[in-house]
Amino acid sequence: MSNKIEALKRLSNKDGVIAALAIDQRGSLKKMLASAANKPANEEDIVEFKKVISHELTPYASAILLDPEYGLPAAKVRDENAGLLVAYEKTGYDTTEPGRMPDLLAEWSAKRLKENGADAVKFMLYYDVDEDDSINSRKQAFVERIGDECVAEDMPFFLELMSYDANIDDNKSREYAKVKAHKVNDMIKEFAKPRYNVDVLKVEVPIIMDFVEGYGDGEPVYTREEAKKLFKEQDEATNGVPYIYLSAGVPAKVFQDTLVLAHEAGSTFNGVLCGRATWRHSIEPFAQEGEEKAIEWCDTVGKQNIESLNEVLKETATSWESKTVGRV
């Protein structure tokens, strides 16, 4: 058995499903903590919050995604049965030029992440399939280099794909809902190619649930059947590469309903990396009342969020194991 497959097993539950918790946020988490406390957040606040989430919630998750800047102390207090994914990218993107260009953490490499206990490397990429080829070609080469690094270290490469439209500011808008499936699914089709050496794609759903007929309050963009068709097209776009869904910060119940819809459509997704949908409301008690109140929230509401999601995954997600044979 290859080291990659052994690592993927450490990141999965007994059913071969990745039921992982994500808290690799950095800049956005700092802003959330500061807003809740109504005062600036410091580095110690970020480190301590991540430790609370890791210690209290990883007993119910198959793995946790952390960052090497603030998250390594949290990695040390995770449940002994939880695997570890570590982010390799700098938070955010370059705002000094067009294209939302990515960058890596200068002091880290796949080798160094592995030496610090990572079972897998995660890299997040913002990508607009309709942007200029000169921009997208650079991004493709960037991903190729990381894929090669992970091959050299014989560790899984998780590629997180974040769609956008260079001409639409709000990616939760009705306007974006009309183009989202094209943006997401065509991007997946590109990075599912073997040249990138991606072991697991971490992807957005191809729809916005608020615009599905019978679900949101506004005028729908898609009927339920049209939404299911887009999920099926997404599944085909993955070309047999294992894929998991990110929660994109939507409320826990909305995310669970989305997974049920994906399953109804015939999606063979292999789990989730769920972040804010699980722990976002623990920020207020942590920032305003302290660590003990945050622990109390995690042990009640947070635990319930994960256990409810795990129940949905039992009914909807499939094992990655049949997909990775011959790919790793």
HUUR-V865720 format. One record per run of one state. SS is the DSSP state (H for helix, E for strand, - for the rest). FROM is the first residue (numbers start at 1). TO is the last residue. If there is no record, write none. Layout:
ss={SS & SS}
from={FROM & FROM}
to={TO & TO}
//
This chain:
ss={- & H & - & E & - & H & - & H & - & E & - & H & - & E & - & E & - & E & - & E & - & E & - & H & - & E & - & H & - & E & - & E & - & E & - & H & - & H & - & E & - & H & E & - & E & - & H & - & E & - & H & - & E & - & H & - & H & - & H & - & H & -}
from={1 & 3 & 11 & 18 & 23 & 27 & 38 & 43 & 61 & 63 & 68 & 72 & 77 & 83 & 88 & 89 & 90 & 94 & 95 & 101 & 102 & 104 & 105 & 110 & 116 & 120 & 128 & 133 & 154 & 156 & 164 & 165 & 166 & 168 & 169 & 174 & 192 & 194 & 197 & 200 & 204 & 209 & 212 & 213 & 222 & 223 & 224 & 238 & 242 & 247 & 252 & 266 & 271 & 275 & 276 & 280 & 282 & 290 & 291 & 317 & 321 & 325}
to={2 & 10 & 17 & 22 & 26 & 37 & 42 & 60 & 62 & 67 & 71 & 76 & 82 & 87 & 88 & 89 & 93 & 94 & 100 & 101 & 103 & 104 & 109 & 115 & 119 & 127 & 132 & 153 & 155 & 163 & 164 & 165 & 167 & 168 & 173 & 191 & 193 & 196 & 199 & 203 & 208 & 211 & 212 & 221 & 222 & 223 & 237 & 241 & 246 & 251 & 265 & 270 & 274 & 275 & 279 & 281 & 289 & 290 & 316 & 320 & 324 & 328}
//
